[in-house]
Amino acid sequence: MIKVWGRHDGSNVIKAMWCIGELGIEYDRIDWGGKYGGNDDPEYRAKNPNGRLPTIEEEDGWCVWESGAVIRYLSAKHDMGGLYPSDPRDRADADRWMDWSSLNMAGFNVVYLDYFFRLSAEERDISTVEAAVKKATPWYDILDKHLADRDYVCGDKLTIGDIPAGALTHRWMTWTPAGMRPSHPNVEAWYARLCERPAYREHVLDKTNKTTF
Ligand SMILES: N[C@@H](CCC(=O)N[C@@H](CS)C(=O)NCC(=O)O)C(=O)O
């Protein structure tokens, strides 16, 4: 059974856990990082020199870190041709959306956490959130247009191309203050579709609770 090192509510851990849930593989997740600490533990650093989360450890001790690499490794190992497309062009399509969303959509999540939820009410400045929403909106405009004629990012079924964007979009939908989030009907329909998936419900919806940060 694989070991997953990482606290349940880290956005990058959530991505890996959603992938694991979709693949239906057994795992043993160890709460690590955040309030659990352990990031600088020498044994942990030997597994992941960054001290960050998640880290996946196979039974023979082999480890992989970086959530994107984790998702690609596990889906290639357990669902080649499904979650991980096997045709080179289909795979490139999934890869580009995966990288695109990790690079462009993570920004608002960092602002929501570090400049809002993790601060006391007196320290909070709503204008930082407004600026983050403004910055993220053009990316959601692109995703919305792309989803106009497909159920999932790469077509009619879920692939790794949906994972980072889908995990972050739950926070976009539920953490963006009321009235601040622009309307994106196709993104909203895709999010509703994701919310019907048991693995998304278990690892993204139920585990993204801002009160635990
Ligand atoms: N690019 C890395 C980022 C890893 C990362 O920064 N993870 C966060 C949690 S989402 C972390 O380790 N934070 C320190 C902590 O929680 O202790 C990845 O995608 O895996």
Ligand as a Chemical Component Dictionary entry (heavy atoms), coordinates in Angstrom:
data_LIG
# 
_chem_comp.id                   LIG 
_chem_comp.type                 NON-POLYMER 
_chem_comp.pdbx_formal_charge   0 
_chem_comp.three_letter_code    LIG 
# 
loop_
_chem_comp_atom.comp_id 
_chem_comp_atom.atom_id 
_chem_comp_atom.alt_atom_id 
_chem_comp_atom.type_symbol 
_chem_comp_atom.charge 
_chem_comp_atom.model_Cartn_x 
_chem_comp_atom.model_Cartn_y 
_chem_comp_atom.model_Cartn_z 
_chem_comp_atom.pdbx_ordinal 
LIG N1  N1  N 0 4.727  22.578 -6.017 1  
LIG C1  C1  C 0 4.510  21.739 -4.873 2  
LIG C2  C2  C 0 4.035  22.602 -3.737 3  
LIG C3  C3  C 0 3.991  21.824 -2.444 4  
LIG C4  C4  C 0 3.515  22.714 -1.302 5  
LIG O1  O1  O 0 3.921  23.883 -1.186 6  
LIG N2  N2  N 0 2.660  22.133 -0.445 7  
LIG C5  C5  C 0 2.173  22.881 0.707  8  
LIG C6  C6  C 0 0.846  22.289 1.175  9  
LIG S1  S1  S 0 -0.391 22.466 -0.071 10 
LIG C7  C7  C 0 3.158  22.713 1.854  11 
LIG O2  O2  O 0 3.927  21.780 1.882  12 
LIG N3  N3  N 0 3.086  23.655 2.812  13 
LIG C8  C8  C 0 3.832  23.539 4.032  14 
LIG C9  C9  C 0 3.046  22.845 5.097  15 
LIG O3  O3  O 0 1.839  22.621 4.937  16 
LIG O4  O4  O 0 3.647  22.532 6.117  17 
LIG C10 C10 C 0 3.475  20.647 -5.219 18 
LIG O5  O5  O 0 2.656  20.889 -6.124 19 
LIG O6  O6  O 0 3.496  19.558 -4.617 20 
# 
loop_
_chem_comp_bond.comp_id 
_chem_comp_bond.atom_id_1 
_chem_comp_bond.atom_id_2 
_chem_comp_bond.value_order 
_chem_comp_bond.pdbx_ordinal 
LIG N1  C1  SING 1  
LIG C1  C2  SING 2  
LIG C1  C10 SING 3  
LIG C2  C3  SING 4  
LIG C3  C4  SING 5  
LIG C4  O1  DOUB 6  
LIG C4  N2  SING 7  
LIG N2  C5  SING 8  
LIG C5  C6  SING 9  
LIG C5  C7  SING 10 
LIG C6  S1  SING 11 
LIG C7  O2  DOUB 12 
LIG C7  N3  SING 13 
LIG N3  C8  SING 14 
LIG C8  C9  SING 15 
LIG C9  O3  DOUB 16 
LIG C9  O4  SING 17 
LIG C10 O5  DOUB 18 
LIG C10 O6  SING 19 
# 
